[in-house]
Amino acid sequence: MEILLNAVEARVLGALVEKDITTPEYYPLSLNALVNACNQKSNRDPVMELDEAAVRDALSGLQEHRLAGPAGGADSRVTKYEHRLQEVFNFDRRETAVLCVLLLRGPQTPGELRGRTERMYRFETLDDVQSALQKLMGRDPALVKVLARAPGTKESRYAQLLTGDVGEDVPTLSQSARKDGAPAAPSDELESLRGEVGELRREVEGLKAAFAEFRKQFE
């Protein structure tokens, strides 16, 4: 089944999936809560300023694709909305987390995805992220594609295809300049370094625990 969403529908779908996983106590979402989720300043690229009418139209489009709609059985006088991503695609948790972040933040490297999906699913290694990406790319039709590596970067970026094909010239943070005129740090390298530091910290903690057990044998 081929699905083509517009940018607002993608934002609404991504916001519903994110809130379902990260704040289940407040999910499903009322229209007002969904508008606020779509317009968040954090974890969104680009930042949007959607009104209720735009979000309501996007919900109608998503409902046609069976990807979202009013939540059934909600004990409330206010209509609340839920996504139905699992019913359509039968994703595992890794695929859901990766696709959600791609919907909310655009093309990203595996290192960026690993850091930004942590609240939804904790990937132990970059290979685990790559595995989830490969599964999404292997769908028929594919839901993700790999973009050509940008000059000066070590990792390729991946883009979701629910909003259609993506050109190879989508700008990266490393190709932009900061407001003060200084060049921005390559985001993919930064995220990779963060991932490596996290792994090293976990290894050190493991060694500390093992050494503590070893010392107990002589006490």
Residue, then its C-alpha position, 0 to 999 in steps of 0.5 A: m500500500e502506497i501512502l503519500l502524506n503532506a508535511v502537516e500530516a507527517r507532523v501530526l502523525g509523528a507527534l501522535v506516535e511520540k506522545d503515545i510512547t513518551t507520555p502515555e498517561y496523557y494519550p490519546l490527545s485532544l485537538n488542543a494538546l495535539v496542536n501544542a505537540c505539533n508546534q513544540k520548539s524542541n525536537r522539531d525540524p522545522v518548527m511549525e505554527l499550526d492552528e486547529a484548522a490545519v491539524r484537523d485537516a491533517l487528521s482527516g487526511l490521516q484518517e483516509h489512510r487509516l493512520a489516525g483518527p478519533a480514539g474509541g472508548a475514551d471516557s471524555r466529552v472532548t474528542k481525543y485522537e490516536h495514531r494507528l501506525q501499528e495497525v497499518f504497518n505492524f512495526d516493532r518498537r525499533e522501527t516505530a522510534v526511528l520512523c517517528v523521529l524521521l517524521l519529526r526532524g527530517p533526514q538524519t544520520p544513524g548517530e543522530l537517530r540513536g541519540r534522539t530516539e532514546r526516550m522511545y527506544r534505547f539502541e545499544t549500538l549504531d548497528d542496531v539503528q542500522s538494522a532498524l533502518q534496513k528493515l524500513m528500507g526493505r518494506d514494499p514500498a520502501l519507507v526510508k531511503v539513504l541519501a548521498r553522503a554530504p561533503g565533509t561528513k562521515e555518515s550518510r543520512y536517512a530520510q522517511l518516504l511517507t511524504g514522497d521521495v527526497g532529493e540529495d541536496v537537503p541541507t545539513l546542520s554542518q552545511s549551515a552557519r550559526k547566527d554569530g557567523a561561525p561554522a556549525a559543528p558537524s552534527d553527525e560526528l557530534e552524535s557519533l561521539r556522544g554514542e561512543v562516550g556513552e558506550l565507554r561509560r557503560e563499559v567503565e561501570g561494568l569494569k567497576a562492578a566486576f572489580a568490586e566483586f573481585r575485591k570482595q573475595f579477599e575481604 
